[in-house]
Amino acid sequence: HPVVLFGSSYSASLSLVVANKNPRVKAVVAFSPGEFFRPVLAVSDALTGFNKKVFIAATHAENAYLGKLLSEIPDPQKTVFTPIHSPGTSGAKALWESSADHPEYWLALLMFFKELNNSGIIHSTSIP
C-alpha cells in the first residue's frame, strides 16, 4: 500500500526528509515545516532529488521562507497553501474546529487528496 506521511512543524520537516529516502512513501502533507534542525541537518539540502507529491500548509508569515526550504522540490510536485481570508494558523491545529480558518485548510487538503486519487498515487472510493 502507498504511504502518505503527515507532519506538523518539526515532524513536517522530518516527513519530507524521510519521504525523499523511502520509496514506499508516495506523498507528504506538511503543515508549517521549517529548518528546525540546523546545524545538524539542513532540510532544504536533504530534499535534493525529491520527486513526490507534497502539500505544504503555512501561515502568511511562514510562507516567506518556504521558497528556500522547498527549492529542491519541483513546482509540479508541490502544492503550497496559505489561507486567503486570514493570516493563517501554524501547524496542524489549522485543521481544528477552533481555528477560524479551518474550512479553508480542510478544503485545500481534501483537494490535494482528490488529486492524489485521480492521478492513481492513492486509491480511495471515499473521496468524492
JOMO-V728914 format. One record per run of one state. SS is the DSSP state (hx for helix, st for strand, lp for the rest). FROM is the first residue (numbers start at 1). TO is the last residue. If there is no record, write none. Layout:
# JOMO-V728914
ss=SS from=FROM to=TO
ss=SS from=FROM to=TO
This chain:
# JOMO-V728914
ss=lp from=1 to=2
ss=st from=3 to=8
ss=lp from=9 to=9
ss=hx from=10 to=21
ss=lp from=22 to=24
ss=st from=25 to=31
ss=lp from=32 to=42
ss=hx from=43 to=46
ss=lp from=47 to=52
ss=st from=53 to=57
ss=lp from=58 to=59
ss=hx from=60 to=69
ss=lp from=70 to=74
ss=hx from=75 to=77
ss=st from=78 to=81
ss=lp from=82 to=91
ss=hx from=92 to=95
ss=lp from=96 to=101
ss=hx from=102 to=118
ss=lp from=119 to=128
